[in-house]
Amino acid sequence: MSFPKYSELNVVNTISEIEKELFVLQKSLFDLRMKKLTSQTVKPHFFLHAKRRIAQLQYKKSILEKTK
C-alpha cells in the first residue's frame, strides 16, 4: 500500500468537503489508537497513512483559505 498522493486531492475542492474528510480521518485515527490500547491487531502503517492524509488536507485547506 503506497502513501496517499497530494495529487489525489483534486477531488476535494471546497473547505467544507475538506473539513468532512478531516473529521472522518481524525475519527479513524482515534479508532486506531483505541485498538492499539486494547491490544487488538493494528497495522502500524495505517497510522502513517492517516497522519499524512490529514497533513495534506490541512495544507490544502490553508491554501484555499488564503485565496478566499
C-alpha positions in Angstrom: 0.0 0.0 0.0 1.5 3.3 -1.1 1.3 6.6 0.6 -1.7 8.8 -0.4 -0.5 11.4 -3.0 -1.3 15.1 -2.8 -2.4 15.0 -6.5 -5.3 12.7 -5.4 -6.8 15.6 -3.5 -8.1 17.2 -6.8 -11.5 15.6 -6.0 -11.8 17.8 -2.8 -12.3 21.4 -3.8 -14.2 23.1 -1.0 -13.4 23.8 2.6 -16.5 22.1 3.8 -15.5 18.9 1.9 -12.0 19.1 3.4 -13.4 19.5 6.9 -15.7 16.5 6.5 -12.8 14.3 5.3 -10.6 15.6 8.1 -13.3 14.6 10.6 -13.5 11.1 9.2 -9.7 10.7 9.2 -9.4 12.0 12.8 -12.1 9.6 13.9 -10.4 6.7 12.2 -7.0 7.7 13.8 -8.8 7.7 17.2 -10.2 4.3 16.5 -6.8 3.0 15.6 -5.4 4.4 18.8 -8.1 2.7 20.8 -7.5 -0.6 19.1 -3.8 -0.3 19.9 -4.6 0.4 23.6 -6.9 -2.5 23.8 -4.3 -4.8 22.3 -6.2 -5.5 19.2 -4.4 -6.2 16.0 -3.5 -2.9 14.2 -1.3 -2.5 11.2 1.1 0.3 12.1 1.3 1.8 8.5 -2.4 2.9 8.9 -1.2 5.5 11.4 1.3 6.9 8.9 -1.2 7.0 6.1 -3.9 8.7 8.2 -1.5 11.3 9.6 -0.1 12.0 6.1 -3.5 12.5 4.6 -4.5 14.8 7.5 -1.4 16.9 6.9 -2.2 17.1 3.2 -5.8 18.1 3.8 -4.8 20.8 6.3 -2.3 22.2 3.8 -4.9 22.3 1.1 -7.4 23.9 3.4 -4.9 26.7 4.3 -4.2 27.3 0.6 -7.9 27.6 -0.1 -8.4 29.9 2.9 -5.7 32.2 1.7 -7.2 32.5 -1.8 -10.7 33.2 -0.3 
